[in-house]
Amino acid sequence: MPAESYDVVVVGGGTAGAFAAATAAREGLDAVILERKSPDQAGHIACGDAIKGTSTFPDVIDLDYLREESFTNENIERAVFLNPQTDEKLDIPFGETAGSVVDRKRYGEVILEEAERVGADLHYDTVVQDVRQEDGVVTGVTAVRKGSPAKYDAEVVIDAAGALSLLQDKTDFSASTFDTNVNYSQFCSAYREIIETEEPVDYDDAIVFKPTEELGYLWYFPRTDRDINVGLGFQMNKEPMKLVDALKRDVEQRSEFDNATVKDKLGAALPTRRTYDSAVAPGYMAVGDAAAHVNPCTGGGIPGAAKAGHWAATAAAEAISEATADTEAALWEYNREVQTDFGKRFAAMDLYNIWGGTYDVDDLVGLITALPGQQLADAVAREGTASMGLGLKLKTVLKTFDTRLKNWRTLYELAQVNRIAGRLKDVYDEYPSGPEEFEDWRARRDAVMDDFYELTGADPKY
Ligand SMILES: Cc1cc2nc3c(=O)[nH]c(=O)nc-3n(C[C@H](O)[C@H](O)[C@H](O)COP(=O)(O)OP(=O)(O)OC[C@H]3O[C@@H](n4cnc5c(N)ncnc54)[C@H](O)[C@@H]3O)c2cc1C
């Protein structure tokens, strides 16, 4: 069987894949997206559909067109946290940058349409089944295209196949830095429905969260004032939740969903862990969910996937032009861009996730809703308001509400976690510029993690 030859083969036509292929095409490379779904089904992905701002999308496709076609609610000005025990609300305004909720299917169609318009090939109904590798270098993939075997050669394979990417099971990473410390318990299982209400809801300017058992949350994200994306998830290191039943119970209690119509249902897994320490191997790069480019606290992965796709293809183009794509060093700049941008933030957020896992969710919710938001922020801030010392800040906070001793300890520990998160970010800022110093960097990062585990008593996640 003759192979089709491309500079870049992108596996998966989600956000990461579409932005990677569009960038590669704009760089003048021959690029193809291999997508297992049909043209009708492509873009149909389980998602909460919420996006924080649009400015972070790489400018390689027509972003105005994307917005006009799919951003159905650009008016999200606040996040609302509901206390399930007391029905109290914590309202957090977004400030100047409004968020959006999108029609996810249309969004997914437009990014693919745009990748094709700027020059990438698009092969639908193409299921990648294996990775081809010679002397440790990835050289292409094999697939089944419309029922027939197909073979692709590539200078670089970009793995954008999502959270459960099969490619990583098929590749031998033993001679590379590629992060293989990945386990199902670092993921979240999530489910959502699109529900059309009879009457407009009164929170069409807000994304609404409610904590659930097992350190997850329920969400209500308004695509329009009557089309609501309602979903929930749980961390897979906890007891499994019956997601469909739990969602049903919640929706039945909320009057806005009386006589409402369920228009779509879908579930999926998403990574809720730090981003991969290294997402490159000779001839291979992983982007988006396939490299855990998701905020581990909120599950937001669309902006990270778009940026990662763009950075990966930019680095691939440079390496291909220098005929060095068969080395990790030539693709490394992509790792550095990720880790010094959202990688450091997500690694820090992950600490709060792990720390939260050592508490009963009711205690945490009690603490958070007992405190005025600004004072909570002040209490745990690394740089204090008007450089107030931590002890003084805590006393100020404690004066404002009647608390229990448990809350005092929890809050103190939270402040310590916050300090370690700051140290962790500093280490990520020093992510090495090449693979030679990678192991040293990792040892420094792991030393910070050891301090964190000692403080919290949490089981190591990695
Ligand atoms: C329930 C849920 C709610 C979420 N809510 C939000 C939210 O509100 N906001 C937000 O920003 N993020 C949210 N996320 C996360 C976000 O959806 C993902 O981070 C983002 O879609 C990742 O994009 P991606 O391109 O990496 O992967 P995906 O969008 O998953 O795309 C992967 C693509 O690869 C294809 N594929 C897989 N295997 C193969 C194969 N072997 N051969 C060919 N093709 C293949 C798939 O068909 C798919 O099209 C949510 C996720 C879930 C599960």
The ligand as an SDF file (V2000), in Angstrom:
LIG
                    3D

 53 58  0  0  0  0  0  0  0  0999 V2000
  -18.1000   17.4270   29.5310 C   0  0  0  0  0  0  0  0  0  0  0  0
  -16.9730   18.3830   29.2350 C   0  0  0  0  0  0  0  0  0  0  0  0
  -17.1570   19.7440   29.4550 C   0  0  0  0  0  0  0  0  0  0  0  0
  -16.1480   20.6500   29.1120 C   0  0  0  0  0  0  0  0  0  0  0  0
  -16.3920   21.9870   29.2480 N   0  0  0  0  0  0  0  0  0  0  0  0
  -15.4840   22.8910   28.8100 C   0  0  0  0  0  0  0  0  0  0  0  0
  -15.7840   24.2910   28.8110 C   0  0  0  0  0  0  0  0  0  0  0  0
  -16.8720   24.7230   29.1940 O   0  0  0  0  0  0  0  0  0  0  0  0
  -14.8330   25.1460   28.3660 N   0  0  0  0  0  0  0  0  0  0  0  0
  -13.6210   24.7150   27.8990 C   0  0  0  0  0  0  0  0  0  0  0  0
  -12.7800   25.5580   27.5140 O   0  0  0  0  0  0  0  0  0  0  0  0
  -13.3250   23.3920   27.8710 N   0  0  0  0  0  0  0  0  0  0  0  0
  -14.2300   22.4780   28.2980 C   0  0  0  0  0  0  0  0  0  0  0  0
  -13.9480   21.1290   28.2440 N   0  0  0  0  0  0  0  0  0  0  0  0
  -12.6430   20.7040   27.7360 C   0  0  0  0  0  0  0  0  0  0  0  0
  -12.5690   20.8740   26.2310 C   0  0  0  0  0  0  0  0  0  0  0  0
  -13.7120   20.3510   25.6130 O   0  0  0  0  0  0  0  0  0  0  0  0
  -11.3200   20.1570   25.7090 C   0  0  0  0  0  0  0  0  0  0  0  0
  -10.2070   20.5330   26.4960 O   0  0  0  0  0  0  0  0  0  0  0  0
  -11.0440   20.5130   24.2550 C   0  0  0  0  0  0  0  0  0  0  0  0
  -12.1330   20.1570   23.4570 O   0  0  0  0  0  0  0  0  0  0  0  0
   -9.8060   19.7810   23.8040 C   0  0  0  0  0  0  0  0  0  0  0  0
   -9.6430   19.8920   22.4150 O   0  0  0  0  0  0  0  0  0  0  0  0
   -8.7560   18.8440   21.6460 P   0  0  0  0  0  0  0  0  0  0  0  0
   -8.7080   19.3120   20.2380 O   0  0  0  0  0  0  0  0  0  0  0  0
   -7.5060   18.5900   22.3610 O   0  0  0  0  0  0  0  0  0  0  0  0
   -9.5530   17.4540   21.7420 O   0  0  0  0  0  0  0  0  0  0  0  0
  -10.9880   17.0650   21.1930 P   0  0  0  0  0  0  0  0  0  0  0  0
  -11.8570   18.2490   21.0530 O   0  0  0  0  0  0  0  0  0  0  0  0
  -11.4530   15.9300   22.0330 O   0  0  0  0  0  0  0  0  0  0  0  0
  -10.6920   16.5250   19.7180 O   0  0  0  0  0  0  0  0  0  0  0  0
  -10.0890   15.2780   19.4790 C   0  0  0  0  0  0  0  0  0  0  0  0
  -10.5030   14.8180   18.0890 C   0  0  0  0  0  0  0  0  0  0  0  0
   -9.7310   13.6740   17.7410 O   0  0  0  0  0  0  0  0  0  0  0  0
  -10.5510   12.7430   17.0790 C   0  0  0  0  0  0  0  0  0  0  0  0
   -9.9190   11.4360   17.2560 N   0  0  0  0  0  0  0  0  0  0  0  0
   -9.7040   10.7690   18.4120 C   0  0  0  0  0  0  0  0  0  0  0  0
   -9.0740    9.6000   18.1720 N   0  0  0  0  0  0  0  0  0  0  0  0
   -8.8780    9.5300   16.8320 C   0  0  0  0  0  0  0  0  0  0  0  0
   -8.2870    8.5520   15.9770 C   0  0  0  0  0  0  0  0  0  0  0  0
   -7.7590    7.4220   16.4640 N   0  0  0  0  0  0  0  0  0  0  0  0
   -8.2580    8.7930   14.6410 N   0  0  0  0  0  0  0  0  0  0  0  0
   -8.7870    9.9430   14.1430 C   0  0  0  0  0  0  0  0  0  0  0  0
   -9.3780   10.8920   14.8960 N   0  0  0  0  0  0  0  0  0  0  0  0
   -9.4130   10.6950   16.2320 C   0  0  0  0  0  0  0  0  0  0  0  0
  -11.8990   12.8920   17.7980 C   0  0  0  0  0  0  0  0  0  0  0  0
  -12.9600   12.4130   17.0080 O   0  0  0  0  0  0  0  0  0  0  0  0
  -11.9660   14.4060   18.0080 C   0  0  0  0  0  0  0  0  0  0  0  0
  -12.5750   15.0590   16.9320 O   0  0  0  0  0  0  0  0  0  0  0  0
  -14.9180   20.1860   28.5880 C   0  0  0  0  0  0  0  0  0  0  0  0
  -14.7250   18.8060   28.3850 C   0  0  0  0  0  0  0  0  0  0  0  0
  -15.7300   17.9110   28.7120 C   0  0  0  0  0  0  0  0  0  0  0  0
  -15.5170   16.4430   28.4730 C   0  0  0  0  0  0  0  0  0  0  0  0
  1  2  1  0
  2  3  1  0
  2 52  2  0
  3  4  2  0
  4  5  1  0
  4 50  1  0
  5  6  2  0
  6  7  1  0
  6 13  1  0
  7  8  2  0
  7  9  1  0
  9 10  1  0
 10 11  2  0
 10 12  1  0
 12 13  2  0
 13 14  1  0
 14 15  1  0
 14 50  1  0
 15 16  1  0
 16 17  1  0
 16 18  1  0
 18 19  1  0
 18 20  1  0
 20 21  1  0
 20 22  1  0
 22 23  1  0
 23 24  1  0
 24 25  2  0
 24 26  1  0
 24 27  1  0
 27 28  1  0
 28 29  2  0
 28 30  1  0
 28 31  1  0
 31 32  1  0
 32 33  1  0
 33 34  1  0
 33 48  1  0
 34 35  1  0
 35 36  1  0
 35 46  1  0
 36 37  1  0
 36 45  1  0
 37 38  2  0
 38 39  1  0
 39 40  1  0
 39 45  2  0
 40 41  1  0
 40 42  2  0
 42 43  1  0
 43 44  2  0
 44 45  1  0
 46 47  1  0
 46 48  1  0
 48 49  1  0
 50 51  2  0
 51 52  1  0
 52 53  1  0
M  END
$$$$
